[in-house]
Structures are given as C-alpha cells and as structure tokens.
Amino acid sequence: MPSFPGAIDRLASLPRVPLVSAPSPVERLDRLRSAIGAAPVLLVKRDDALPFGFGGNKIRKLQLVAAEARAAGANTLITCGGVQSNHARATASVAARLGMRCILVANGARPDVPRANARLNMLLGAETRYVGSREARAPEMERAADEVRAAGGTPFVIPLGASTPLGAAAYAAAVGELLEQIDPPDAIVHSTSSGGTQAGLVAGCRLHGLTTRVIGISADDPAAAIEREVRRLLAGLGELLEVPTGAFDGLRVEVDDTHVGEGYGIPTPQSTAALSLAARMEALFLDPTYTAKAMAGLIASVRAGALGTGTVLFWHTGGQAGLFA
C-alpha cells in the first residue's frame, strides 16, 4: 500500500512536457543470468529505449524541468556537462522540440570532428562553449545567461544532469510506472553520478511503501559525496511533494564507488567485460562511461552473493550514443 498517497497524487499532477508517451519496457535477462551464474532473477528497465532524443534517464527528468522553463517564459535552455554528456544531448533535443535556443557548456577540448553526442548536439542546433575544467562550467553558464538577458531573451539554467528536486521527481514517478509492470523487485541497481535518479528512486520506493534496495554504482565521485547530494535532493523533493517533515530522513542511500577505476569516462577491465557480455548475451547495449560500470557492479555483487536470491532489476539509464565517440 502506498505510504503517502497524497504525495503520489501530487507527483502525477506536476506539469510536464509529454516526451515519454508510454512506459519503457521491462525485460528478462535470462541468458546473462546464466552466463554469470546468478541466483536472483535478473530484469532490466529499458530507459535506453525511450524513443525521444536517443532516450536515457535525462529525458524523464527534462519532461518536468522543461515544463518549468516554459512556464517561466524561457526561450533559451542552458546547461553543462562533458564533451560527450548525455544530459547535454537530451537538453539540446528538448530545446529543438520546443523551438528554444540551447547553449551547452562542455568541459574539455573542442573535438576536431564532432562524434556521438557532440555531433548530435550540432545537428540539433545547439551552441557549445568549451571550458577547461568542471569548475569553470557554472561561471560560464551564468555568463551565457547574462548575454541572453542583455539581448532581450529569457534564459533558463539547468544544473548538471537536471538533478534538482523537480528532476528527481521524475524518477519517483517512474517507480509507480514500474509497479504497473512487475511486482516490486528486491533490488534496483543503476548508474549514479549527479544524484537525481537515485534520489527519485529512493523516494519513489518510500512513497509506495517498498522495501526494495536502491543501489547506485558511481561513475565518478566518491560514495560519500554522492550520498550527500542524494540526501540534499531528497530534502528538496520532500518539500516539493509536501510529505510529512522527516519522511525522507534516514532513508538508506547505498552508493558503491568501487567500480570508478581511474576516473570518469575511463573504462575498467570489468566494465569493458560487462559491456561485451551484455551485448553478446542479450543484445543489450551499454555505454562505457555509466551503464557498463553499473553492470560491472551488478555482476560483482551477484557473484559475491550480496544481492540474495530474489529479483534484481537493472535500471538502464541510457547513454549508448557514447559507443560511437
């Protein structure tokens, strides 16, 4: 039974731009299960298969965030990420659909030949500005916003990953979508970085009264840093949904940072093996930056017996355009 039906109703009533018209599929991973000797049943929630803008978790978030931008009268979306940022590509896709200008701030060198997400951004008509570090992104986004205002426009700055309480609400709602497809899984494993997807999944499980574990496999930052961000977003999400004070306090936030390897965007031997195995066994395409590391984490946990014998769902957050970088 839902723990907070009023909050679930508020989730459903949040304004959104209708980019996702149907639930993403849930599929069994029986061949992969056999290949890794898994005791639990393995399922995958295919947000990589969302049909708009090459799919991925950012499309869900941007349905809500773009509605907020449109309500604010914005004509320009501004966001940031790496050169191959999935979030930047998703934002550029939404801007194109809504007839808005898009400015992307990417940390890294301008590629001689744009490929993968960088090429998609170009095709979508986004302007990309390159900076030398992650720390330089926020000041450059503010400069871009000031320029838009000076020219008479209305900018809307979207934080990295659309990881705001409103963006996280999209994944709280997605838990409800999942429960219309399957019984609650014992664990959900997914890639985590900026924290919005994980905050939403944790909150969604709480709202629906589930005991499901939500395990984020870090693509970059230390577990403690991601946990702090997830808890910050949970606090904001609680306010947004008007749940009782403290309802999201003390929730278990599990982050596994043992699969980061040498850093963001750098594959590990285990993530490379997981990427290949998922393709060979299930024709399931992962990406080298996020979901391959998450799958490596799932495989390692299953083999260690850390996920029990029930049902484990891998929430595929997309990113496969990165295979063509």
C-alpha positions in Angstrom: 0.0 0.0 0.0 1.3 3.5 -0.8 2.7 5.2 2.3 1.9 8.7 1.1 -1.0 8.6 -1.5 -1.3 12.4 -1.4 2.3 12.8 -2.5 1.8 10.3 -5.3 -1.2 12.3 -6.5 1.0 15.4 -6.4 3.7 13.6 -8.4 1.1 12.8 -11.1 -0.2 16.4 -11.3 3.2 18.0 -11.8 3.3 19.9 -15.2 5.3 18.1 -17.8 6.2 18.3 -21.5 5.0 15.0 -22.9 8.2 13.5 -24.2 7.6 9.9 -22.9 4.3 8.6 -24.2 4.5 5.0 -22.9 6.3 3.0 -20.2 9.8 1.9 -21.1 9.9 -1.9 -21.4 10.9 -4.4 -18.6 12.7 -7.4 -20.0 14.2 -10.6 -18.5 17.9 -11.2 -18.7 17.9 -15.0 -18.6 21.0 -15.6 -20.8 23.0 -13.0 -18.9 21.8 -14.6 -15.6 23.0 -18.0 -16.8 26.4 -16.6 -18.0 27.2 -15.1 -14.7 25.8 -17.8 -12.6 23.3 -15.5 -10.9 21.0 -16.8 -8.2 18.5 -13.9 -8.4 16.2 -13.4 -11.4 17.6 -10.5 -13.5 15.4 -7.9 -15.2 16.2 -4.7 -17.0 14.1 -1.5 -17.2 14.9 -0.1 -20.6 15.0 3.7 -20.3 17.6 3.5 -23.0 14.7 2.6 -25.3 12.7 5.8 -24.7 12.1 6.9 -28.2 12.7 10.7 -27.9 16.2 12.2 -28.2 18.1 8.9 -28.1 16.5 8.1 -24.8 18.0 7.8 -21.3 17.2 8.9 -17.8 17.6 12.7 -18.6 14.5 12.6 -20.9 12.3 11.6 -17.9 13.8 14.5 -15.8 13.5 17.1 -18.6 9.8 16.4 -19.1 9.3 18.2 -15.7 12.2 20.7 -15.9 11.3 21.8 -19.4 7.8 22.4 -18.3 9.1 24.6 -15.5 11.3 26.5 -18.1 8.4 27.0 -20.4 6.2 28.3 -17.6 8.9 30.8 -16.7 8.7 32.2 -20.3 12.2 30.9 -21.2 13.4 31.0 -24.8 16.9 29.6 -24.1 18.0 26.5 -22.2 21.5 26.5 -20.8 23.2 23.5 -19.2 26.6 21.8 -18.9 28.4 18.5 -18.9 31.4 16.8 -20.5 32.0 16.8 -24.2 30.0 13.6 -24.6 27.4 14.5 -22.0 24.1 12.6 -22.4 22.3 15.3 -20.4 23.6 18.0 -22.8 22.3 16.0 -25.8 19.0 15.4 -24.1 18.6 19.1 -23.3 19.5 20.1 -26.9 16.8 17.6 -28.1 14.2 19.2 -25.8 15.2 22.7 -26.9 14.8 21.7 -30.5 11.4 20.1 -29.9 10.2 23.3 -28.1 11.7 25.8 -30.5 14.1 27.1 -28.0 17.7 28.2 -28.3 20.2 25.9 -26.5 23.6 26.8 -25.1 25.8 24.0 -23.8 28.9 24.4 -21.7 31.3 21.5 -22.0 34.4 20.9 -20.1 37.1 19.5 -22.4 38.7 20.2 -25.7 36.7 21.1 -28.8 36.8 17.9 -31.0 38.3 18.2 -34.4 35.5 16.1 -35.7 32.3 16.0 -33.6 31.2 12.5 -32.9 28.4 10.7 -31.0 26.7 13.1 -28.6 28.8 16.1 -29.7 27.7 15.5 -33.3 24.0 15.1 -32.2 24.3 18.4 -30.4 25.5 20.1 -33.6 22.7 18.5 -35.6 20.1 19.7 -33.0 21.4 23.3 -33.5 22.8 23.8 -30.0 25.7 26.2 -29.4 28.5 24.6 -27.4 31.1 26.5 -25.4 34.2 24.7 -24.2 35.9 25.4 -20.9 39.0 23.9 -19.3 37.5 22.3 -16.2 34.4 21.2 -14.4 34.8 24.2 -12.0 34.6 26.6 -14.9 31.2 25.4 -16.1 29.0 27.2 -13.7 30.5 30.6 -14.2 30.3 30.2 -18.0 26.6 29.2 -17.7 26.0 32.4 -15.8 27.9 34.4 -18.4 25.8 32.8 -21.1 22.6 33.6 -19.2 23.6 37.3 -18.8 24.3 37.5 -22.5 20.8 36.1 -23.3 19.2 38.6 -20.9 21.2 41.5 -22.4 19.9 40.6 -25.8 16.3 40.6 -24.5 15.9 36.9 -24.1 14.9 34.8 -21.1 17.4 32.1 -20.1 16.7 29.0 -18.0 19.8 27.4 -16.5 19.5 23.7 -15.8 22.0 22.2 -13.4 24.2 19.3 -14.3 22.1 16.2 -15.0 18.9 18.1 -14.4 19.5 16.9 -10.8 17.1 19.1 -9.0 14.2 18.1 -6.7 11.9 18.5 -9.7 14.1 16.4 -11.9 14.3 13.7 -9.2 10.5 13.7 -9.0 10.5 12.1 -12.5 12.1 9.0 -11.0 9.9 9.0 -8.0 7.0 8.8 -10.5 8.9 6.2 -12.6 8.7 3.8 -9.6 4.9 3.9 -10.0 5.3 3.1 -13.7 7.5 0.1 -12.8 4.9 -1.2 -10.3 2.3 -1.3 -13.0 4.6 -3.7 -15.0 6.0 -6.0 -12.3 5.9 -6.9 -8.7 8.4 -4.9 -6.6 11.9 -6.2 -7.1 14.2 -6.9 -4.2 16.9 -4.6 -5.5 17.3 -1.9 -8.2 20.8 -1.3 -9.5 21.6 1.7 -11.6 24.4 4.1 -12.5 24.7 7.2 -10.2 26.6 10.4 -10.6 24.8 13.7 -10.0 22.3 12.0 -7.7 18.9 12.9 -9.2 18.0 9.5 -10.5 18.9 7.8 -7.2 17.1 10.3 -5.1 14.0 9.8 -7.2 14.1 6.0 -7.0 14.8 6.1 -3.2 11.9 8.5 -2.7 9.6 6.6 -5.0 10.2 3.4 -3.1 9.4 5.2 0.1 6.2 6.7 -1.2 5.0 3.3 -2.3 5.9 1.6 0.9 8.5 -0.7 -0.7 11.5 -2.4 1.0 13.4 -2.5 -2.3 17.1 -1.7 -2.1 18.2 1.0 -4.4 21.9 0.6 -5.2 23.8 3.3 -7.2 27.0 2.4 -8.9 29.2 5.5 -9.0 30.5 6.6 -12.4 32.9 9.2 -10.9 32.6 10.7 -7.4 33.2 9.1 -4.0 30.3 7.4 -2.4 30.1 9.9 0.5 29.9 12.9 -1.9 27.1 11.2 -3.9 25.2 10.3 -0.8 25.3 13.9 0.4 23.9 15.1 -2.9 21.2 12.4 -2.9 20.1 13.4 0.7 20.0 17.1 -0.3 17.8 16.3 -3.2 15.6 14.1 -1.0 15.0 17.0 1.3 14.0 19.2 -1.6 11.8 16.5 -3.0 10.1 16.1 0.3 9.2 19.8 0.3 8.0 19.7 -3.3 5.7 16.8 -2.6 4.6 18.1 0.8 5.4 14.8 2.6 5.4 14.9 6.4 8.6 16.5 7.9 11.3 13.9 8.2 9.6 11.3 6.0 12.7 11.0 3.8 15.2 11.4 6.6 17.3 8.4 7.5 16.4 6.5 4.3 19.1 4.1 3.2 21.3 5.6 0.4 23.5 2.9 -1.0 26.4 4.0 -3.3 29.1 1.7 -4.5 32.2 3.6 -5.7 34.5 0.6 -6.1 33.9 0.5 -9.9 35.1 4.0 -10.8 38.6 2.8 -11.7 40.9 5.6 -12.9 38.1 8.1 -13.2 35.1 9.4 -15.1 34.8 8.1 -18.6 37.8 5.8 -18.3 36.7 2.1 -18.7 37.9 -0.6 -16.4 38.6 -4.2 -17.4 35.4 -5.2 -15.5 33.2 -2.6 -17.2 34.6 -3.5 -20.6 33.8 -7.1 -20.0 30.3 -6.3 -18.7 29.6 -4.2 -21.8 30.7 -7.0 -24.1 28.8 -9.7 -22.1 25.5 -7.8 -22.1 25.8 -7.3 -25.9 26.6 -10.9 -26.6 24.1 -12.5 -24.2 21.1 -10.1 -24.6 21.9 -7.7 -27.5 21.7 -5.1 -24.7 24.0 -2.1 -25.5 25.5 -0.3 -22.5 27.8 2.8 -22.6 31.4 2.8 -21.4 31.0 5.8 -19.1 28.0 5.0 -17.0 25.9 1.8 -17.5 28.9 -0.5 -18.2 30.3 0.3 -14.8 26.9 -0.1 -13.3 26.5 -3.6 -14.9 30.0 -4.5 -13.7 28.9 -3.6 -10.2 25.7 -5.7 -10.5 27.7 -8.7 -11.8 30.3 -8.4 -9.0 27.6 -8.1 -6.3 25.7 -11.1 -7.7 28.8 -13.3 -7.8 29.6 -12.3 -4.3 26.1 -13.3 -3.2 25.4 -9.8 -2.0 22.0 -9.4 -3.8 20.3 -12.5 -2.5 18.1 -14.9 -4.5 15.1 -12.8 -5.3 14.6 -10.3 -8.2 17.2 -7.8 -9.2 16.3 -5.0 -11.7 19.0 -3.2 -13.6 17.6 0.3 -14.5 19.3 1.1 -17.8 19.7 4.9 -17.8 20.8 5.1 -21.5 23.9 6.7 -22.9 24.7 4.2 -25.7 25.4 7.1 -28.1 28.8 7.1 -26.3 29.7 3.9 -28.1 30.3 6.0 -31.2 32.6 8.6 -29.7 
